[in-house]
Amino acid sequence: MNAERLSPTDASSLLGIPYELVLQYVHELERQGLLMVHRGKPGRLFISPADLDLLRRHHEERPVASKFKVEGDVDQHRYVLRDLKTLASTLEAMARLARRRIKALTLGPASSTTWISTLPVVGLTLRKPIPVSVVSDGKAFSAFCADAGSTASGRNRREAVQALRKLLAAELVYLDQLTSPSAEEAERLADLARLIVRDGGREEIP
């Protein structure tokens, strides 16, 4: 863990907030201009430790419910009843609209988080499990790892995650074989080496 900048995984561990919610809050607060996001190469996200309290407050202040309370004496009940009938009609219309929105959302992008701890190449393994966000647009799936800055696609959730595991291993093997890597390639190799280690005796993962 870097004392001057934190990855989404670090922030999730320190705050006790799910990884996917941390990513969501970071993007929301960045759009509002309340949080500065540092982007590494390629595509890695980092935040300042000073922003942890902002993320915590943003999480705690999310609206979770609303309440409707009626006050009045007996003589006012008939007026309250009339207002409640109007409110009930409005709520029914809102419920119909909500059902339509929910149906549209089920057909749109869906996100989930999983963790990977192995790579499908002999002699390579991850130093520790890393989180992967999987997003679907209803047709295909994309697996994204913020810690590695890598994305891969597949026909389903499992294939997308497998493709990402293969991509990470293949990229490390390729860069490690270069005799004269560029500065960018050397930096990328160093980033991957912080996540992946050669263990010399691990069996290949199917």
C-alpha positions as CSV (number, residue, x, y, z in Angstrom):
1,M,0.0,0.0,0.0
2,N,1.4,3.4,-1.0
3,A,1.2,6.0,1.7
4,E,0.7,8.8,-0.8
5,R,-1.8,7.3,-3.2
6,L,-4.4,4.4,-2.8
7,S,-5.9,2.0,-5.3
8,P,-9.6,1.3,-5.2
9,T,-8.7,-2.1,-3.6
10,D,-6.8,-0.3,-0.8
11,A,-9.7,2.2,-0.2
12,S,-12.2,-0.7,-0.1
13,S,-10.1,-2.5,2.5
14,L,-9.6,0.6,4.7
15,L,-13.2,1.8,4.6
16,G,-14.9,-1.6,4.7
17,I,-17.0,-0.5,1.6
18,P,-17.4,-3.0,-1.3
19,Y,-15.0,-2.6,-4.1
20,E,-17.6,-1.8,-6.8
21,L,-19.2,0.9,-4.6
22,V,-15.8,2.5,-4.1
23,L,-15.4,2.7,-7.9
24,Q,-18.9,4.1,-8.3
25,Y,-18.3,6.8,-5.6
26,V,-14.9,7.8,-7.1
27,H,-16.5,8.3,-10.5
28,E,-19.5,10.2,-9.0
29,L,-17.3,12.5,-6.9
30,E,-14.9,13.1,-9.8
31,R,-17.8,14.2,-12.0
32,Q,-18.9,16.6,-9.3
33,G,-15.4,18.1,-9.1
34,L,-15.1,17.0,-5.4
35,L,-12.4,14.5,-5.8
36,M,-9.2,14.4,-7.8
37,V,-8.4,11.0,-9.5
38,H,-4.8,10.2,-10.5
39,R,-4.6,7.9,-13.5
40,G,-1.6,5.7,-14.0
41,K,-0.5,3.8,-17.1
42,P,-2.4,2.2,-18.5
43,G,-5.8,3.1,-17.0
44,R,-5.0,2.5,-13.3
45,L,-6.8,4.6,-10.8
46,F,-5.4,6.1,-7.6
47,I,-6.8,8.5,-5.0
48,S,-5.3,10.5,-2.2
49,P,-5.5,9.1,1.4
50,A,-7.0,12.5,2.3
51,D,-10.1,11.6,0.2
52,L,-10.9,8.5,2.3
53,D,-13.1,10.6,4.7
54,L,-14.9,12.1,1.7
55,L,-15.7,8.6,0.4
56,R,-16.9,7.5,3.8
57,R,-19.3,10.5,4.2
58,H,-20.6,10.0,0.6
59,H,-21.4,6.4,1.5
60,E,-23.0,7.3,4.8
61,E,-25.1,10.1,3.4
62,R,-26.8,8.0,0.7
63,P,-30.6,8.2,1.0
64,V,-32.0,4.9,2.1
65,A,-35.7,5.6,2.7
66,S,-38.3,8.3,2.9
67,K,-41.2,8.6,5.3
68,F,-44.7,10.1,5.0
69,K,-46.4,11.1,8.2
70,V,-49.9,12.6,8.6
71,E,-50.8,14.8,11.5
72,G,-54.2,16.3,12.4
73,D,-57.3,16.0,14.4
74,V,-60.5,14.1,13.7
75,D,-62.2,17.0,11.8
76,Q,-59.4,17.0,9.4
77,H,-59.5,13.3,8.5
78,R,-61.8,13.6,5.6
79,Y,-59.4,16.1,4.0
80,V,-56.5,13.9,4.7
81,L,-58.4,11.0,3.2
82,R,-59.0,13.0,0.0
83,D,-55.3,13.9,-0.2
84,L,-54.3,10.2,0.4
85,K,-56.5,9.1,-2.5
86,T,-54.7,11.7,-4.7
87,L,-51.4,10.5,-3.4
88,A,-52.3,6.8,-4.0
89,S,-53.2,7.6,-7.6
90,T,-49.9,9.4,-8.0
91,L,-48.0,6.5,-6.5
92,E,-49.7,4.0,-8.8
93,A,-48.5,6.0,-11.8
94,M,-45.0,6.2,-10.3
95,A,-45.0,2.4,-9.7
96,R,-45.9,1.8,-13.3
97,L,-43.1,4.1,-14.4
98,A,-40.7,2.3,-12.0
99,R,-41.6,-1.1,-13.4
100,R,-40.9,0.2,-16.9
101,R,-37.5,1.6,-15.8
102,I,-36.6,-1.7,-14.0
103,K,-37.4,-3.7,-17.1
104,A,-35.2,-1.3,-19.1
105,L,-32.4,-1.7,-16.6
106,T,-32.5,-5.5,-16.7
107,L,-31.8,-5.3,-20.4
108,G,-29.0,-2.7,-20.0
109,P,-25.6,-2.8,-18.4
110,A,-25.1,-5.0,-15.3
111,S,-22.0,-5.0,-13.1
112,S,-20.6,-7.5,-10.6
113,T,-17.3,-8.0,-8.9
114,T,-15.2,-11.2,-8.6
115,W,-11.6,-12.0,-7.5
116,I,-8.9,-13.9,-9.4
117,S,-6.0,-15.6,-7.7
118,T,-4.5,-17.8,-10.5
119,L,-3.2,-17.4,-14.1
120,P,-3.4,-20.0,-16.8
121,V,0.3,-20.2,-17.5
122,V,2.9,-22.6,-16.0
123,G,5.2,-20.9,-13.5
124,L,3.1,-17.7,-13.1
125,T,0.8,-16.8,-10.3
126,L,-0.6,-13.7,-8.7
127,R,1.0,-12.4,-5.5
128,K,-2.4,-12.0,-4.0
129,P,-6.0,-12.1,-5.3
130,I,-7.1,-9.1,-7.2
131,P,-10.6,-7.7,-7.9
132,V,-12.2,-7.8,-11.3
133,S,-15.4,-5.9,-12.4
134,V,-17.5,-7.6,-15.0
135,V,-20.0,-5.4,-17.0
136,S,-22.6,-6.6,-19.5
137,D,-24.4,-4.5,-22.1
138,G,-26.9,-7.4,-22.7
139,K,-24.9,-8.8,-25.6
140,A,-21.3,-9.3,-24.4
141,F,-19.3,-9.1,-21.2
142,S,-16.2,-7.1,-20.3
143,A,-13.9,-7.9,-17.4
144,F,-11.9,-4.9,-16.1
145,C,-9.1,-4.9,-13.4
146,A,-8.4,-1.4,-12.1
147,D,-5.3,-2.6,-10.3
148,A,-3.7,-3.9,-13.5
149,G,-5.4,-1.5,-15.9
150,S,-6.5,-4.3,-18.2
151,T,-9.8,-5.2,-19.9
152,A,-10.9,-8.3,-21.8
153,S,-14.2,-9.4,-23.3
154,G,-16.2,-12.7,-23.7
155,R,-19.6,-14.1,-24.6
156,N,-20.4,-14.6,-20.9
157,R,-19.1,-13.6,-17.5
158,R,-16.8,-16.7,-17.1
159,E,-15.3,-16.3,-20.6
160,A,-14.6,-12.6,-19.9
161,V,-12.7,-13.3,-16.7
162,Q,-10.8,-16.2,-18.3
163,A,-9.8,-13.9,-21.2
164,L,-8.5,-11.3,-18.7
165,R,-6.4,-13.9,-16.8
166,K,-4.9,-15.0,-20.1
167,L,-4.3,-11.4,-21.2
168,L,-2.4,-10.6,-18.0
169,A,-0.2,-13.7,-18.3
170,A,0.5,-13.3,-22.0
171,E,1.4,-9.6,-21.6
172,L,3.9,-10.3,-18.8
173,V,5.5,-13.2,-20.8
174,Y,5.8,-11.0,-24.0
175,L,7.3,-8.0,-22.2
176,D,9.7,-10.2,-20.2
177,Q,11.1,-11.6,-23.4
178,L,11.9,-8.2,-25.0
179,T,15.6,-7.5,-25.2
180,S,15.4,-3.8,-25.6
181,P,12.0,-2.6,-24.2
182,S,11.0,1.0,-24.5
183,A,10.5,3.1,-21.4
184,E,6.7,2.6,-21.6
185,E,7.1,-1.2,-22.0
186,A,9.6,-1.4,-19.1
187,E,7.1,0.6,-16.9
188,R,4.3,-1.7,-17.9
189,L,6.4,-4.8,-17.1
190,A,7.2,-3.3,-13.6
191,D,3.5,-2.7,-13.0
192,L,2.6,-6.3,-13.9
193,A,5.5,-7.7,-11.8
194,R,4.0,-6.0,-8.8
195,L,0.9,-8.3,-9.3
196,I,2.5,-11.4,-10.8
197,V,5.3,-13.6,-9.6
198,R,7.1,-16.6,-11.2
199,D,6.8,-19.6,-8.9
200,G,8.7,-22.1,-11.1
201,G,6.6,-25.1,-10.1
202,R,3.0,-24.3,-10.5
203,E,0.9,-26.6,-12.7
204,E,-1.0,-25.1,-15.6
205,I,-4.5,-23.9,-14.9
206,P,-7.0,-25.2,-17.5
